[in-house]
Amino acid sequence: MKDYRSYSFWLDDSGDDLAPRPALEGPADVDVAIVGAGYTGLWTAYYLAKADPHLRIAVVEKEIAGFGASGRNGGWVSPFFATPLAKLAESHGRDAAARMQREMFFTVDEIGRVCEAEGIDARFHKGGSLWLSTSPAQTPRVKAVLDAQRAFGFGDEDWVWLERREALARVRAEGCLGGLFSRRYASVHPARLARGLADVVERMGVRIYERTPALAAGPGGVDTPAGRLKAAAVILATEAYTVQLPGHARDVVPIYDFMIATAPLPAAFWDEVGWRGREVLSDGRYLLIYAQRTADDRIAIGGTAAPYYFGSRISERFERPRALFERIHDALRMLFPAVTGAPITHRWGGVLGATRDWHTCAAFDPASGFGWAGGYVGDGVATANLAGRTLTDLILRRDSDLVRLPWVGHRSKRWEPEPLRWIAATGVRVVMGHADTVELGTGRAVRWKPALDKIEEIVGW
Ligand SMILES: Cc1cc2nc3c(=O)[nH]c(=O)nc-3n(C[C@H](O)[C@H](O)[C@H](O)COP(=O)(O)OP(=O)(O)OC[C@H]3O[C@@H](n4cnc5c(N)ncnc54)[C@H](O)[C@@H]3O)c2cc1C
């Protein structure tokens, strides 16, 4: 059997023996079948069971609950919706885009509320976010985020620019030139959230069948090695892994992301660095880094290294790239030279999903009873909760404010066949990586901007 603890620091530290629940043993019949026990599947099960305790709900999971990105991520509970507000405004109007943002703000708090109400020890902490500028070229990029939010009416109570001295008072990061603070963000222990949520929904009567791969899923049911799970409503909650199901190979591209975690750091380190608010932390480089100070005083930091493997392959072989771990470690040492020498206890990777137009989506077709949510492009911790609430309303045919949000029912076109898919997914990463190298070395990188813009124009994002 797999050593599930080895897949991330969070799974290792989940306080759970990770013993798989029983698999589905034979054909069955339910009202709602959900494929995938990550946040999307589990939140959908949670809100459905809350809304109607009599519904027969089953979740089939290829491995164990929280095995995918939900048990491996950076733990940023981020109100950032992956599709830019300006793009939502173009298609649905300014008010709809602002409603989306407000719902995302609410969603962060909703996760904290459910953890509290259900006794999930997910270490939810609403410490806000700090997005630093660590090179002159980064400052306008970080400030552009503020401008974009201001354009939709979000003000100082949501986002505020901190001058260098104010930013350093929060976190003494090397090279800090200032930063953007938002009180809207929180952090969690990702695997404790996923595992805790699985226990809660199980107690509510939802059946979770682990080590039960869906071989195919579509209207009317899910095929598994044990037989068919018939259902009036079927939800695909497999994010990046969706590409492995027949008929879905080009729905998203699976993109890899990697993280490392230090051992708990001593009080002397924290005296030097501060970071008492435990804000989630990033800077303005193109290939994003994201960090949190964990509840047990480690730093867990990841980098959007974003490798894509030809043919949308997903394999555990891709989860241990030494050079990329070293790059993340370099970024950590660059921000906090005092961390040098601290042991790195865990290194891991996971996959996330991006649709062709980078548009996140929750959709359900009432005629066929088939639905899907995902394409979160690395911002799924909060958005998957919103997906769960939205899919619940769609499945139960409730005409709520949620089902009228602009991401609902969005249809992205499919990704191109190879090799075009590989060229698009890899080209952006290579240019961004070079841009960061130049910027962080010399602060000259503005000249990369036209190249990035050109690629985005060709690809059509
Ligand atoms: C390294 C990393 C860092 C990240 N950091 C952040 C962050 O800080 N903040 C943020 O907002 N987002 C972050 N993300 C993204 C976030 O984790 C995801 O968007 C979110 O977890 C997606 O949840 P999900 O339930 O849709 O998918 P997943 O958690 O991937 O769950 C899908 C589940 O489906 C199962 N499955 C797959 N195929 C089948 C099948 N055929 N049959 C049955 N089951 C199947 C998988 O085993 C898995 O458990 C990060 C992602 C990664 C990889």
The ligand as a Tripos MOL2 file, in Angstrom:
@<TRIPOS>MOLECULE
LIG
   53    58     1     0     0
SMALL
NO_CHARGES

@<TRIPOS>ATOM
      1 C1          1.6860   22.5490   -4.6410 C.3       1 LIG1
      2 C2          0.3540   23.2490   -4.7180 C.ar      1 LIG1
      3 C3          0.1620   24.4270   -4.0060 C.ar      1 LIG1
      4 C4         -1.0710   25.0840   -4.0480 C.ar      1 LIG1
      5 N1         -1.2760   26.1710   -3.2470 N.ar      1 LIG1
      6 C5         -2.4960   26.7420   -3.1880 C.ar      1 LIG1
      7 C6         -2.7700   27.7650   -2.2520 C.ar      1 LIG1
      8 O1         -1.9290   28.1040   -1.4040 O.2       1 LIG1
      9 N2         -4.0040   28.3570   -2.2740 N.ar      1 LIG1
     10 C7         -4.9660   27.9840   -3.1680 C.ar      1 LIG1
     11 O2         -6.0480   28.5780   -3.1790 O.2       1 LIG1
     12 N3         -4.7520   26.9430   -4.0310 N.ar      1 LIG1
     13 C8         -3.5510   26.3110   -4.0300 C.ar      1 LIG1
     14 N4         -3.3450   25.2450   -4.8610 N.ar      1 LIG1
     15 C9         -4.4690   24.7570   -5.6650 C.3       1 LIG1
     16 C10        -5.4740   23.9710   -4.8010 C.3       1 LIG1
     17 O3         -4.7910   23.0650   -3.9740 O.3       1 LIG1
     18 C11        -6.4440   23.2480   -5.7120 C.3       1 LIG1
     19 O4         -7.0410   24.1890   -6.5800 O.3       1 LIG1
     20 C12        -7.5530   22.5300   -4.9600 C.3       1 LIG1
     21 O5         -7.0190   21.7370   -3.9350 O.3       1 LIG1
     22 C13        -8.3560   21.7000   -5.9380 C.3       1 LIG1
     23 O6         -9.2430   20.8830   -5.2040 O.3       1 LIG1
     24 P1        -10.0410   19.7660   -5.9810 P.3       1 LIG1
     25 O7        -10.8360   19.0450   -4.9780 O.co2     1 LIG1
     26 O8        -10.7720   20.3580   -7.1220 O.co2     1 LIG1
     27 O9         -8.9160   18.8230   -6.6210 O.3       1 LIG1
     28 P2         -7.9300   17.7870   -5.8930 P.3       1 LIG1
     29 O10        -7.6180   18.1830   -4.5160 O.co2     1 LIG1
     30 O11        -6.7890   17.5570   -6.8290 O.co2     1 LIG1
     31 O12        -8.8100   16.4940   -5.7600 O.3       1 LIG1
     32 C14        -9.1150   15.6580   -6.8430 C.3       1 LIG1
     33 C15        -9.2660   14.2440   -6.2710 C.3       1 LIG1
     34 O13        -9.7420   13.3920   -7.2900 O.3       1 LIG1
     35 C16        -9.1250   12.1350   -7.1460 C.3       1 LIG1
     36 N5         -9.2190   11.4560   -8.4220 N.ar      1 LIG1
     37 C17        -8.5250   11.7240   -9.5450 C.ar      1 LIG1
     38 N6         -8.9000   10.9070  -10.5380 N.ar      1 LIG1
     39 C18        -9.8660   10.1180  -10.0270 C.ar      1 LIG1
     40 C19       -10.6390    9.0670  -10.5710 C.ar      1 LIG1
     41 N7        -10.4990    8.6460  -11.8430 N.pl3     1 LIG1
     42 N8        -11.5410    8.4550   -9.7720 N.ar      1 LIG1
     43 C20       -11.7130    8.8450   -8.4750 C.ar      1 LIG1
     44 N9        -10.9800    9.8330   -7.9180 N.ar      1 LIG1
     45 C21       -10.0770   10.4620   -8.6930 C.ar      1 LIG1
     46 C22        -7.7060   12.4870   -6.7260 C.3       1 LIG1
     47 O14        -7.0480   11.4030   -6.1050 O.3       1 LIG1
     48 C23        -7.9450   13.6610   -5.7950 C.3       1 LIG1
     49 O15        -8.0750   13.2590   -4.4480 O.3       1 LIG1
     50 C24        -2.1220   24.5740   -4.8660 C.ar      1 LIG1
     51 C25        -1.9200   23.3950   -5.5950 C.ar      1 LIG1
     52 C26        -0.7020   22.7360   -5.5260 C.ar      1 LIG1
     53 C27        -0.5100   21.4660   -6.3010 C.3       1 LIG1
@<TRIPOS>BOND
     1     1     2 1
     2     2     3 ar
     3     2    52 ar
     4     3     4 ar
     5     4     5 ar
     6     4    50 ar
     7     5     6 ar
     8     6     7 ar
     9     6    13 1
    10     7     8 2
    11     7     9 ar
    12     9    10 ar
    13    10    11 2
    14    10    12 ar
    15    12    13 ar
    16    13    14 ar
    17    14    15 1
    18    14    50 ar
    19    15    16 1
    20    16    17 1
    21    16    18 1
    22    18    19 1
    23    18    20 1
    24    20    21 1
    25    20    22 1
    26    22    23 1
    27    23    24 1
    28    24    25 2
    29    24    26 1
    30    24    27 1
    31    27    28 1
    32    28    29 2
    33    28    30 1
    34    28    31 1
    35    31    32 1
    36    32    33 1
    37    33    34 1
    38    33    48 1
    39    34    35 1
    40    35    36 1
    41    35    46 1
    42    36    37 ar
    43    36    45 ar
    44    37    38 ar
    45    38    39 ar
    46    39    40 ar
    47    39    45 ar
    48    40    41 1
    49    40    42 ar
    50    42    43 ar
    51    43    44 ar
    52    44    45 ar
    53    46    47 1
    54    46    48 1
    55    48    49 1
    56    50    51 ar
    57    51    52 ar
    58    52    53 1
@<TRIPOS>SUBSTRUCTURE
     1 LIG1         1 GROUP 0 **** ****
